[in-house]
Amino acid sequence: MTKQPFARLAFREEGKWWNAYLARMGTMDGATKVGSIRIGVARGSPETKQAFMNAMRVALAAAIKES
């Protein structure tokens, strides 16, 4: 029997911000914002956008490891 993930990292554009959330699978109800970057910065530089995504993944992995 394989374990199914209970949460995911979700990215959402909201106004002038691109936000990263820890969210349950299949819903954004009760999601927790874990980081933000200005949307103009993310759109203007694919490298910066990818670095932000990677940083959010590393932060999430560290938080899971600590728990």
N, C-alpha and C positions, 0 to 999 in steps of 0.2 A: 504494500500500500504506500503510495507516494503522498507526501505532504503537499497540500495546496497552499499557495501564499495567501496570507490573510490581509496583507496591506501592499500598497504600491506607492511609488513616487509619481505624482501627477503634476504636470506643468500647465499653467493657465495664463493666458493674456487677460489682464484686467486693467483697463484704462491705460495709464502710462507705465504700467509695471508688468513684468513677466514673473509670476510667482510659482514657487515649488511647494507642494503640499504632500504630507503623508496622509494617505486616504485608504479607507477600506476598499477591498475589491468590489467593483461594480457600482460604487456610489461615492459622491463627494460629501455626503452628510457627515458632519462631525470631523471633517478634515482639519488638520493642523498645518498652518503655514510654517515652513522651515527656512525659507529664504526668498529674496526678491532681487531683481535687477531691472533697471530701466529698460523698457522695450526698445528704445532707440539704440541703446548700446548693444543689445542682443541682436537686433536686426542689422546693425552696421558692421558687425564683425562676427563671422561664423566661428572664428577661433575663440572669441570671448564667450559666445553663447555655449559652445561645447565645454569650455573650462567651467562655466557656471553649472552646467548639468553634471559634470564630473565631480565638482565640489559638493553638490547636493547629495550625490550618490555616496561619496566618501563619508560625509557627515551622517547620513542615515545609517550606513553600515557601522560606524563607530557607536552611534546611539543604541543600535540593536545589540551590539557586542557587550556594551555596558549593562544592559538590562538583564 
